[in-house]
Amino acid sequence: MPRPLARAADFCTRYGLEMPVLMAPMAGTSPPALAAAVANAGGMGACGALPLSASAIAEWVARFRQQSAGAFQINLWVPDAPAARDAGGEAAQARFLASFGPEPTPPDNGPLLEDFDAQFAALLQAAPPVASTIMGLFRSDQVSALKARGISWFATATTLDEARAAQAAGAEAIIAQGAEAGGHRGCFAPGDAPRASVGTLALVPAIADAVSVPVIAAGGIGDGRGVAAVLALGASAAMIGTALLRTPEADITPAWADALARARPEDTTLTRAFSGRTARALRNAFTEAADHPAAPPPAPYPVQRHLTDPMRRAAIEAQNFDHLYALSGQAAALARTDPAGETVARFWQDARRLLA
Ligand SMILES: Cc1cc2nc3c(=O)[nH]c(=O)nc-3n(C[C@H](O)[C@H](O)[C@H](O)COP(=O)(O)O)c2cc1C
């Protein structure tokens, strides 16, 4: 068997998969039906649990298990140090945002995110086959708790240093997130995003050569050619985000789905304007205005996310692409509207043919 296929087969055996294709965890866009469709096709489903409370995580898992006995991961964002607050800057940002939607009110000093430890406790209780992280690493007590329950840990890395640190901390696989990826850059330090935006083609073989655990490639994989390419580069599996967004199970808002279909590779941008953390999204009137040198700088994550919430909701209500939070990778135009199970099955069939 050619080496890339043998490596992928080992990964599949280890995680009970029929194909080395993983749904990417996507906060706000990981309905159980999408995860179940991928798992039922023989891949791995995913839950982007960032916005979910402990009880919502339990509910997500129950709904997934009603639809699939297959493999899945629950993904958590490791929190940054608390954001420094700046009343003047936030007020300027709120005035700026009033040109694009209802004027937001800067949040008070209470928590702006779900409690990470409570989310982790819910994850342990739900006992998924895999827990994954982005933006940082689990603490050693958390790694021990996962191991005690037989839950594997996959850690997202955007650089060699992050990959090595993740392996040293006990991660059983590294998700190498290339710069093409839709959604937030997973770099551990928010300020590292510009330096840590390395393309998948360069990142995957570098990490595969540097660590001894399996590598899962993410970023810009939109069909079987992409799956074959990352396996040839040293990955054991491919993770797919944007290419699943137009499937019926993803059920995203129509203005976003339509824009993905039209997007050229050059139509995305890395921006802090929506959340305060660097993310890849489709370029639109809002991202262009926020990028202008005269625009006030975004507040840190998650304050900026809170500030843009009214604009983002209004854009969905009005189906107004100009102000829409349309996360997207650079291979968006490859996304098709076929059911998710058929999509990943086609990816794997094409990749196998290319690698045979
Ligand atoms: C809408 C959306 C939301 C995302 N949310 C998360 C998340 O919550 N956690 C995470 O680890 N990665 C998240 N990502 C990144 C994906 O897990 C993955 O790295 C990326 O989708 C791969 O690149 P691709 O979109 O080109 O396939 C998100 C991506 C998208 C498109």
Ligand as a Chemical Component Dictionary entry (heavy atoms), coordinates in Angstrom:
data_LIG
# 
_chem_comp.id                   LIG 
_chem_comp.type                 NON-POLYMER 
_chem_comp.pdbx_formal_charge   0 
_chem_comp.three_letter_code    LIG 
# 
loop_
_chem_comp_atom.comp_id 
_chem_comp_atom.atom_id 
_chem_comp_atom.alt_atom_id 
_chem_comp_atom.type_symbol 
_chem_comp_atom.charge 
_chem_comp_atom.model_Cartn_x 
_chem_comp_atom.model_Cartn_y 
_chem_comp_atom.model_Cartn_z 
_chem_comp_atom.pdbx_ordinal 
LIG C1  C1  C 0 -17.441 28.951 10.452 1  
LIG C2  C2  C 0 -16.190 28.422 11.075 2  
LIG C3  C3  C 0 -16.108 28.321 12.445 3  
LIG C4  C4  C 0 -14.951 27.778 13.040 4  
LIG N1  N1  N 0 -14.916 27.624 14.412 5  
LIG C5  C5  C 0 -13.872 26.939 14.962 6  
LIG C6  C6  C 0 -13.895 26.575 16.338 7  
LIG O1  O1  O 0 -14.813 26.890 17.078 8  
LIG N2  N2  N 0 -12.848 25.862 16.821 9  
LIG C7  C7  C 0 -11.795 25.475 16.027 10 
LIG O2  O2  O 0 -10.880 24.794 16.498 11 
LIG N3  N3  N 0 -11.740 25.838 14.731 12 
LIG C8  C8  C 0 -12.762 26.533 14.181 13 
LIG N4  N4  N 0 -12.735 26.835 12.846 14 
LIG C9  C9  C 0 -11.564 26.433 12.052 15 
LIG C10 C10 C 0 -11.761 25.012 11.537 16 
LIG O3  O3  O 0 -11.760 24.101 12.617 17 
LIG C11 C11 C 0 -10.688 24.595 10.525 18 
LIG O4  O4  O 0 -9.402  24.915 10.993 19 
LIG C12 C12 C 0 -10.906 25.270 9.179  20 
LIG O5  O5  O 0 -12.257 25.306 8.826  21 
LIG C13 C13 C 0 -10.136 24.506 8.105  22 
LIG O6  O6  O 0 -10.032 25.254 6.926  23 
LIG P1  P1  P 0 -11.133 25.265 5.758  24 
LIG O7  O7  O 0 -12.238 26.104 6.275  25 
LIG O8  O8  O 0 -10.421 25.865 4.615  26 
LIG O9  O9  O 0 -11.558 23.841 5.524  27 
LIG C14 C14 C 0 -13.860 27.388 12.224 28 
LIG C15 C15 C 0 -13.949 27.526 10.840 29 
LIG C16 C16 C 0 -15.098 28.026 10.257 30 
LIG C17 C17 C 0 -15.158 28.125 8.756  31 
# 
loop_
_chem_comp_bond.comp_id 
_chem_comp_bond.atom_id_1 
_chem_comp_bond.atom_id_2 
_chem_comp_bond.value_order 
_chem_comp_bond.pdbx_ordinal 
LIG C1  C2  SING 1  
LIG C2  C3  SING 2  
LIG C2  C16 DOUB 3  
LIG C3  C4  DOUB 4  
LIG C4  N1  SING 5  
LIG C4  C14 SING 6  
LIG N1  C5  DOUB 7  
LIG C5  C6  SING 8  
LIG C5  C8  SING 9  
LIG C6  O1  DOUB 10 
LIG C6  N2  SING 11 
LIG N2  C7  SING 12 
LIG C7  O2  DOUB 13 
LIG C7  N3  SING 14 
LIG N3  C8  DOUB 15 
LIG C8  N4  SING 16 
LIG N4  C9  SING 17 
LIG N4  C14 SING 18 
LIG C9  C10 SING 19 
LIG C10 O3  SING 20 
LIG C10 C11 SING 21 
LIG C11 O4  SING 22 
LIG C11 C12 SING 23 
LIG C12 O5  SING 24 
LIG C12 C13 SING 25 
LIG C13 O6  SING 26 
LIG O6  P1  SING 27 
LIG P1  O7  DOUB 28 
LIG P1  O8  SING 29 
LIG P1  O9  SING 30 
LIG C14 C15 DOUB 31 
LIG C15 C16 SING 32 
LIG C16 C17 SING 33 
# 
